[in-house]
Amino acid sequence: MLRSLTVQAPAKINLGLRVFPKRADGYHEIESIFSTVNLCDSITVQVLDQKDVCKVDCEGMVLPQENTFTKAYKAFCVLTGIRDGVHVHVTKRIPAGGGLGGGSSDSSSFIKSIDSLFGTQLSDSDLLDIAGQVGSDVYFFTRALVEKDRLKSNDSLFTAIVRGRGEFITPIESRNDFSILLVFPGVQVSTKDAYALVDSSLKWNPEDRHSDAELECLYKKPIREWFFSNDFAAPVAEKYPRVRQALDELSKVGSDFVDMSGSGSTVFAVFEDRNKAEAAYRTLAMQWDSLLV
């Protein structure tokens, strides 16, 4: 049996993010296209000679005693009967509170890692069941790993239409004909607070919903024809001036599309022309923490 494993956990961006009224179970329905990007945390998982313990070290962060890793570990142990302990070391590159799904992706990669380490060979439905007990975005990242295994693909990109609270995932073909410039405004946005902002400011219209076919068709259009919108962007930018400033700056550097990812605070620009993307990066990198992916 393997004793340790190191994997990469990718970030994601949202192309559009519609948020609908809270359901009876307390969750909001969403409608979005999620796409992974080439920015990853590194996760190393090691089996311990201890029982019933999940120790976590996360570079640059102090996690609470109960966290997404411990939640995933407990759900895995309940399902499989495994009692061996594990140690998790996380090298963070995806900013926390940035709307890029770093914590969810880390959790998903951790679940797949312990499945591999212990040889439990969980079914896809079992993996997704554990994912749902940890967090809504964990569904997407787990499905990305499942599809990668199924297709035996080394392609790092995975794109899907995501609905429900995140559990309904329809993969679509990823595009690789554009570049993405990420800008990190340096503020953390609590997902809970962001939803509260949306609840207090948005008016919902049933016509705001789009079919999978409509969303996929829009995704395939030239970038300048995209009309994706993120319901979090306006209220978050109003509360956090650095987010508004970053959005404004990205709109001035020749980008084809600009928006905020998830509930913020990361904002991004999409470029069909790689040379324009590189020029924009050189301009903004002097003032902003940014990354071209």
C-alpha positions as CSV (number, residue, x, y, z in Angstrom):
1,M,0.0,0.0,0.0
2,L,1.2,3.5,-0.8
3,R,2.1,5.5,2.3
4,S,2.0,9.0,0.7
5,L,0.7,10.8,-2.3
6,T,1.1,14.3,-3.7
7,V,-1.4,15.8,-6.1
8,Q,-2.3,19.2,-7.6
9,A,-5.7,20.8,-6.8
10,P,-6.8,23.3,-9.5
11,A,-8.6,26.6,-9.1
12,K,-11.8,27.5,-11.1
13,I,-13.4,30.6,-12.5
14,N,-17.1,31.2,-13.0
15,L,-18.4,32.3,-16.4
16,G,-21.6,33.8,-15.2
17,L,-23.1,33.1,-11.8
18,R,-26.9,33.5,-11.4
19,V,-28.1,33.1,-7.8
20,F,-31.8,32.3,-7.2
21,P,-33.9,32.5,-4.0
22,K,-32.9,30.4,-1.0
23,R,-34.5,26.9,-0.9
24,A,-36.3,25.4,2.1
25,D,-33.1,23.6,3.0
26,G,-31.2,26.9,3.3
27,Y,-29.2,26.6,0.1
28,H,-29.5,28.9,-2.9
29,E,-30.0,27.5,-6.4
30,I,-27.2,28.6,-8.8
31,E,-26.6,28.6,-12.6
32,S,-23.1,28.9,-13.8
33,I,-20.3,27.6,-16.0
34,F,-17.4,26.5,-14.0
35,S,-14.0,26.0,-15.6
36,T,-10.7,25.0,-14.0
37,V,-7.6,27.1,-14.6
38,N,-3.9,26.4,-14.4
39,L,-3.4,27.6,-10.9
40,C,-3.1,24.9,-8.3
41,D,-2.5,24.1,-4.7
42,S,-0.3,21.2,-3.9
43,I,-1.6,18.5,-1.5
44,T,0.5,15.8,0.1
45,V,-1.3,13.1,2.1
46,Q,0.6,10.7,4.2
47,V,-0.7,7.6,6.1
48,L,0.1,7.8,9.9
49,D,0.6,5.0,12.4
50,Q,-2.3,6.4,14.4
51,K,-6.0,5.8,14.4
52,D,-8.9,8.1,13.8
53,V,-6.8,11.3,13.3
54,C,-6.5,13.8,10.4
55,K,-3.7,16.3,10.9
56,V,-3.6,19.3,8.6
57,D,-0.8,21.7,7.9
58,C,-1.6,24.5,5.5
59,E,1.2,26.9,4.6
60,G,0.4,30.5,5.3
61,M,-2.9,29.7,7.0
62,V,-4.1,28.5,10.4
63,L,-7.1,26.3,9.9
64,P,-9.8,25.7,12.6
65,Q,-9.7,22.3,14.3
66,E,-12.8,21.3,12.3
67,N,-12.2,22.0,8.7
68,T,-13.0,20.7,5.2
69,F,-10.3,18.1,5.4
70,T,-11.5,16.7,8.7
71,K,-15.1,16.7,7.4
72,A,-14.0,14.7,4.4
73,Y,-11.9,12.3,6.4
74,K,-14.8,11.6,8.8
75,A,-17.3,11.0,6.0
76,F,-14.8,8.7,4.2
77,C,-14.2,6.7,7.4
78,V,-17.9,6.3,8.1
79,L,-18.4,5.0,4.6
80,T,-15.4,2.7,4.4
81,G,-14.7,1.6,7.9
82,I,-11.1,2.8,7.6
83,R,-9.5,4.0,10.8
84,D,-5.9,4.7,9.8
85,G,-4.9,8.3,10.4
86,V,-3.6,10.7,7.8
87,H,-1.4,13.8,7.7
88,V,-2.2,16.5,5.1
89,H,0.3,19.2,4.0
90,V,-1.1,21.9,1.8
91,T,1.1,24.3,-0.2
92,K,-1.3,27.2,-1.0
93,R,-1.1,29.1,-4.2
94,I,-4.9,29.7,-4.7
95,P,-5.8,32.7,-2.4
96,A,-8.3,32.0,0.3
97,G,-11.6,33.9,0.1
98,G,-10.9,34.6,-3.5
99,G,-13.9,32.9,-5.3
100,L,-11.6,30.4,-7.0
101,G,-12.7,27.4,-5.1
102,G,-9.3,26.6,-3.5
103,G,-10.7,25.0,-0.3
104,S,-13.2,23.0,-2.2
105,S,-10.6,21.8,-4.8
106,D,-8.2,20.9,-2.0
107,S,-10.9,18.8,-0.3
108,S,-11.8,17.0,-3.5
109,S,-8.2,16.1,-4.2
110,F,-7.8,14.9,-0.6
111,I,-10.9,12.6,-1.0
112,K,-9.5,11.1,-4.1
113,S,-6.0,10.8,-2.5
114,I,-7.2,8.8,0.5
115,D,-9.3,6.6,-1.8
116,S,-6.1,5.8,-3.7
117,L,-3.9,5.4,-0.6
118,F,-6.3,3.0,1.1
119,G,-7.3,1.1,-2.1
120,T,-11.0,1.5,-1.3
121,Q,-12.0,2.0,-5.0
122,L,-15.0,4.0,-4.2
123,S,-17.7,4.4,-6.9
124,D,-18.3,7.7,-8.5
125,S,-21.5,8.1,-6.6
126,D,-19.7,7.4,-3.3
127,L,-17.1,10.0,-4.0
128,L,-19.8,12.6,-4.9
129,D,-21.7,11.7,-1.8
130,I,-18.7,12.5,0.4
131,A,-18.2,15.7,-1.7
132,G,-21.7,16.8,-0.9
133,Q,-21.1,16.4,2.9
134,V,-18.1,18.7,2.7
135,G,-19.2,21.6,0.5
136,S,-21.2,22.6,-2.6
137,D,-18.3,23.4,-4.9
138,V,-16.6,20.1,-4.0
139,Y,-19.1,18.4,-6.3
140,F,-17.6,20.1,-9.3
141,F,-14.0,19.4,-8.5
142,T,-14.8,15.8,-7.7
143,R,-16.6,15.4,-11.0
144,A,-13.6,16.9,-12.7
145,L,-11.4,14.2,-11.2
146,V,-13.8,11.4,-12.0
147,E,-14.1,12.5,-15.6
148,K,-10.3,12.8,-15.9
149,D,-10.0,9.2,-14.6
150,R,-12.8,7.9,-16.9
151,L,-11.2,9.5,-20.0
152,K,-7.7,8.6,-18.9
153,S,-6.9,12.2,-19.9
154,N,-3.9,14.4,-18.9
155,D,-5.9,17.5,-19.9
156,S,-5.9,19.8,-16.9
157,L,-9.0,21.7,-18.0
158,F,-12.6,20.7,-17.1
159,T,-15.6,22.8,-17.9
160,A,-19.2,22.2,-16.9
161,I,-22.6,23.8,-16.5
162,V,-23.4,23.7,-12.7
163,R,-26.9,24.0,-11.2
164,G,-28.8,23.2,-8.0
165,R,-26.6,24.0,-5.0
166,G,-23.7,22.7,-7.1
167,E,-24.7,19.0,-7.4
168,F,-26.1,19.0,-10.9
169,I,-23.1,19.1,-13.3
170,T,-23.2,18.8,-17.1
171,P,-19.7,18.7,-18.6
172,I,-19.1,20.6,-21.8
173,E,-16.0,20.7,-24.1
174,S,-13.4,23.1,-22.7
175,R,-12.1,25.9,-24.9
176,N,-8.3,26.5,-25.0
177,D,-8.3,29.4,-27.5
178,F,-8.1,32.2,-25.0
179,S,-6.0,33.4,-22.1
180,I,-7.1,34.5,-18.7
181,L,-5.6,37.2,-16.5
182,L,-6.4,36.8,-12.8
183,V,-6.1,39.8,-10.5
184,F,-6.2,39.3,-6.7
185,P,-7.5,42.5,-5.0
186,G,-6.0,41.4,-1.6
187,V,-9.3,41.2,0.3
188,Q,-11.1,38.1,1.5
189,V,-14.8,37.8,0.9
190,S,-16.8,35.5,3.1
191,T,-19.2,33.4,1.0
192,K,-21.8,33.7,3.7
193,D,-21.5,37.5,3.7
194,A,-21.6,37.6,-0.1
195,Y,-24.8,35.6,-0.2
196,A,-26.3,38.1,2.4
197,L,-25.4,40.9,0.1
198,V,-27.1,39.2,-2.9
199,D,-30.2,38.4,-0.8
200,S,-30.6,42.1,0.2
201,S,-30.0,43.6,-3.2
202,L,-31.2,41.4,-6.0
203,K,-34.6,41.1,-7.5
204,W,-35.2,37.6,-9.1
205,N,-36.9,37.0,-12.4
206,P,-37.8,33.5,-13.6
207,E,-36.7,34.6,-17.1
208,D,-33.1,35.0,-15.8
209,R,-32.8,31.2,-16.1
210,H,-31.1,29.7,-19.2
211,S,-31.1,26.2,-20.6
212,D,-27.9,24.2,-20.8
213,A,-28.1,24.6,-24.6
214,E,-28.3,28.4,-24.3
215,L,-25.3,28.5,-21.9
216,E,-23.2,26.2,-24.0
217,C,-24.0,28.2,-27.2
218,L,-23.0,31.4,-25.5
219,Y,-19.7,29.8,-24.2
220,K,-18.8,28.9,-27.8
221,K,-19.4,32.4,-29.1
222,P,-16.5,34.9,-29.7
223,I,-15.5,36.3,-26.3
224,R,-16.7,39.8,-27.1
225,E,-20.2,38.4,-27.6
226,W,-20.4,36.9,-24.1
227,F,-23.1,38.4,-21.9
228,F,-22.4,36.3,-18.8
229,S,-23.0,38.1,-15.5
230,N,-22.2,37.4,-11.9
231,D,-24.9,38.3,-9.4
232,F,-22.3,38.8,-6.7
233,A,-20.2,41.2,-8.6
234,A,-22.1,44.5,-8.1
235,P,-22.8,44.2,-4.4
236,V,-19.4,42.8,-3.6
237,A,-17.7,45.6,-5.6
238,E,-19.8,48.2,-3.8
239,K,-18.7,46.9,-0.4
240,Y,-15.1,46.4,-1.4
241,P,-13.6,49.3,-3.4
242,R,-10.5,47.3,-4.3
243,V,-12.7,44.9,-6.2
244,R,-14.4,47.7,-8.1
245,Q,-11.0,49.2,-8.9
246,A,-9.6,45.9,-10.2
247,L,-12.6,45.4,-12.4
248,D,-12.2,48.9,-13.8
249,E,-8.5,48.4,-14.4
250,L,-9.1,45.2,-16.3
251,S,-11.6,46.9,-18.5
252,K,-8.9,49.3,-19.7
253,V,-6.3,46.9,-20.9
254,G,-7.8,45.5,-24.1
255,S,-9.7,42.6,-22.6
256,D,-12.5,40.9,-24.4
257,F,-14.5,40.1,-21.2
258,V,-14.2,41.0,-17.5
259,D,-15.9,39.7,-14.4
260,M,-15.5,38.6,-10.9
261,S,-15.2,34.9,-10.0
262,G,-17.6,33.2,-7.6
263,S,-18.4,35.3,-4.6
264,G,-15.1,37.2,-5.0
265,S,-12.7,38.7,-4.5
266,T,-10.7,37.5,-7.5
267,V,-11.5,39.3,-10.8
268,F,-10.4,38.2,-14.2
269,A,-10.1,39.2,-17.8
270,V,-10.4,37.0,-20.9
271,F,-8.3,37.7,-24.0
272,E,-8.6,36.0,-27.4
273,D,-5.2,37.5,-28.3
274,R,-2.4,36.1,-26.2
275,N,-0.1,39.0,-27.0
276,K,-2.7,41.4,-25.6
277,A,-3.0,39.3,-22.5
278,E,0.7,39.3,-21.9
279,A,0.9,43.1,-22.4
280,A,-2.0,43.6,-20.0
281,Y,-0.2,41.4,-17.4
282,R,3.0,43.4,-17.7
283,T,1.0,46.6,-17.2
284,L,-1.1,45.4,-14.2
285,A,1.6,43.3,-12.5
286,M,3.4,46.6,-11.5
287,Q,0.4,47.5,-9.2
288,W,-1.6,44.4,-8.7
289,D,-1.0,40.8,-7.5
290,S,-1.9,39.1,-10.8
291,L,-1.3,35.9,-12.8
292,L,-1.7,35.0,-16.4
293,V,-3.1,31.4,-16.9
